[in-house]
Amino acid sequence: MLVRVAQLVDIETLFEIRTSVIENHQSREEIAELGITPETIAQMLQSDCCAWLAELDQQAIGFAIANKTEKTIFGIFVLPDFEGRGAGRKLMQAAESWFRANNIEEIWLVTGNNPDLRAYGFYLHLGWIAVGAETEGAFTGEMRFIKKLELKR
């Protein structure tokens, strides 16, 4: 499995993967209502964000995107047929390494506030700490996770 930095030409692939997931599924229309479009993703990738694609036999099977300014994992998604094969872990490792390289010691993300969700358990398994449900803003009701990163001094 190869994990590489996503390029602008990969944006359509990111949307194909995002709209293919079963848990936390959203259509392109629902994503656009949140202000997430190919144009906004292009802007993000040209500013303070980085995205990575996981590929298996030259097929894109998952991606992660992180925001340096916000110190957050903006999203991580794996095609349903490829769940459980380590793509999510490798994508998270790439994102965490990027944050470390940018001297960021604490990162956060939000996901559904249901311990039965795969993502919830996945983050716990990777050492993230659930710190409480969001009480305001776009993520109200979602569970906030944080992770402290050890920087190499």
Long-range contacts (C-beta under 8 A, 24 or more apart in sequence): 1-54, 1-55, 1-56, 1-61, 1-85, 1-86, 1-87, 1-90, 2-54, 2-55, 2-56, 3-52, 3-53, 3-54, 3-55, 3-90, 3-91, 3-93, 3-94, 4-52, 4-53, 4-55, 5-50, 5-51, 5-52, 5-53, 6-45, 6-50, 6-51, 6-52, 6-53, 6-63, 6-65, 7-45, 8-42, 8-45, 8-46, 10-51, 10-53, 10-60, 10-63, 11-38, 11-41, 11-42, 11-45, 12-38, 13-53, 13-60, 13-63, 14-41, 14-51, 14-53, 14-63, 14-65, 15-41, 16-60, 17-60, 17-61, 17-62, 17-63, 17-77, 17-78, 17-79, 18-63, 18-75, 18-77, 20-79, 20-80, 21-77, 21-78, 21-79, 21-80, 22-80, 23-112, 23-117, 23-118, 23-119, 24-111, 24-112, 24-117, 24-119, 34-138, 41-65, 44-74, 49-74, 50-95, 50-98, 52-91, 52-94, 52-95, 54-78, 54-87, 54-90, 54-91, 56-82, 56-85, 56-87, 61-85, 61-87, 62-87, 62-88, 62-91, 63-91, 64-91, 64-92, 64-94, 64-95, 66-95, 66-98, 66-99, 66-107, 68-98, 68-99, 68-102, 68-104, 71-99, 71-104, 71-106, 71-107, 71-108, 72-107, 72-108, 72-109, 73-107, 73-108, 73-109, 76-119, 83-118, 88-122, 89-126, 92-126, 96-147, 96-149, 99-149, 100-149, 100-150, 100-151, 100-152, 103-151, 104-149, 105-148, 105-149, 105-151, 106-146, 106-147, 106-148, 106-149, 107-146, 107-147, 107-149, 108-144, 108-145, 108-146, 108-147, 109-144, 109-145, 110-134, 110-139, 110-142, 110-143, 110-144, 110-145, 111-142, 111-143, 111-145, 112-142, 112-143, 113-141, 113-142, 113-143
